[in-house]
């Protein structure tokens, strides 16, 4: 059998059983021979626990997939066909700081938006660029599938600051939304196609096709009939939009838009969580402790149901389907973060967007969206500018630019607050941000 090698960096993640399940279910069309799970020394214990579960899952499925655990990234990457990244620099403790510090200053504290997303990018981007260097040396023909948040900014950093072209960013939110729309329409999931307009965690659904015929007006009506409910998320509570807002927008925002359209209400929830010691990072820390206790059970050989509470539902559908489609040149439509290439005419072609794309053996081909209407364009342009400044600051270690970037973000109440938060978070994350302390 021809060798098909997949390397997962951040293999000790609690999400890994989702990925393994996805590969098992697709083995007939994606016959992986080697799955390398890679982590760092600090993640060794988790890697061993989740890695042994992965090995039991494969054994139970009766498949000849060799699951290899490694702390040596370069050894793992050699001659890989696909590389997936799902890491968290600084682990959960860093996430908790990302959430609690902004809230203490009266600012939204969230993992991928605002100040939290900025500092996750600061810690992550330099590490990702080092990984890309290794890929270019050791497996230059491999495809890199990035699931590490903030996925859009990470993908943008790779495309803007390296010459590596075989990278795709991925998020499960569009997949979750598609499942939701299929449910409210009472139609088959595979019969729907979404038109995505925007950026990762800042994307709008601007059309929905059922068997190639638009059903967007019907979806809008059903959406409004249900109280104009936002999509349910495991990682935060969403508020319902008014019918008037949805009609005026004539689009369906992704769940993370709740932070932008209900900033005061979400901040009030954040402050309550802050006082109770239940910001999302603290909840996840407890949940992960429970999950890894389950993973230790030598009789467990399937993905535990509790993992769905972690917020990664449909991760395997997104990641494994993308790899399967590239490997088999399926030319189906999936939802990815990739270069715009003219798909959204309001944005430069060399910026990364989240978009529906035809997936081929040569990568994604974005499906044209056209011109974003003012109701959408303004907020997308604002966040893209924030992203580009954040990425540049992450690479250069420019504190002034970091403060300016956060000041421009709609979740920041004032430039004074931006300065306070940036300086405090830089100090809190100093161990992971050498570029800012040269």
Secondary structure by P-SEA (a helix, b strand, c coil): ccbbbbbbccccccaaaaaaaaaaaacccccccbbbbbbcccaaaaaaaaaaaaaaaaaaacccbbbbbbcccccccccccbbbbbcccccaaaaaaacaaaaaacccccccccaaaaaaaaacaaaaaaaaaaaacccccbbbbbcccaaaaaaaaaacccccccbbbbbaaaaaaaaaaaaaaccccccbbbbbccccccccccccccccccaaaaaaaaaaaacccccccccbbbbbbcaaaaaaaccccccccccccaaaaaaaaaaaaaaacccaaaaaaaaaaaaaaaaacccccccccccccccccccccaaaaaaaaaaacccbbbbbbcccccccccccccccccccccccccccccccccccccccaaaaaaaaaaaaaaaaaaaaccaaaaaaaaaaccccccaaaaaaaaaaaaaaaccccccccc
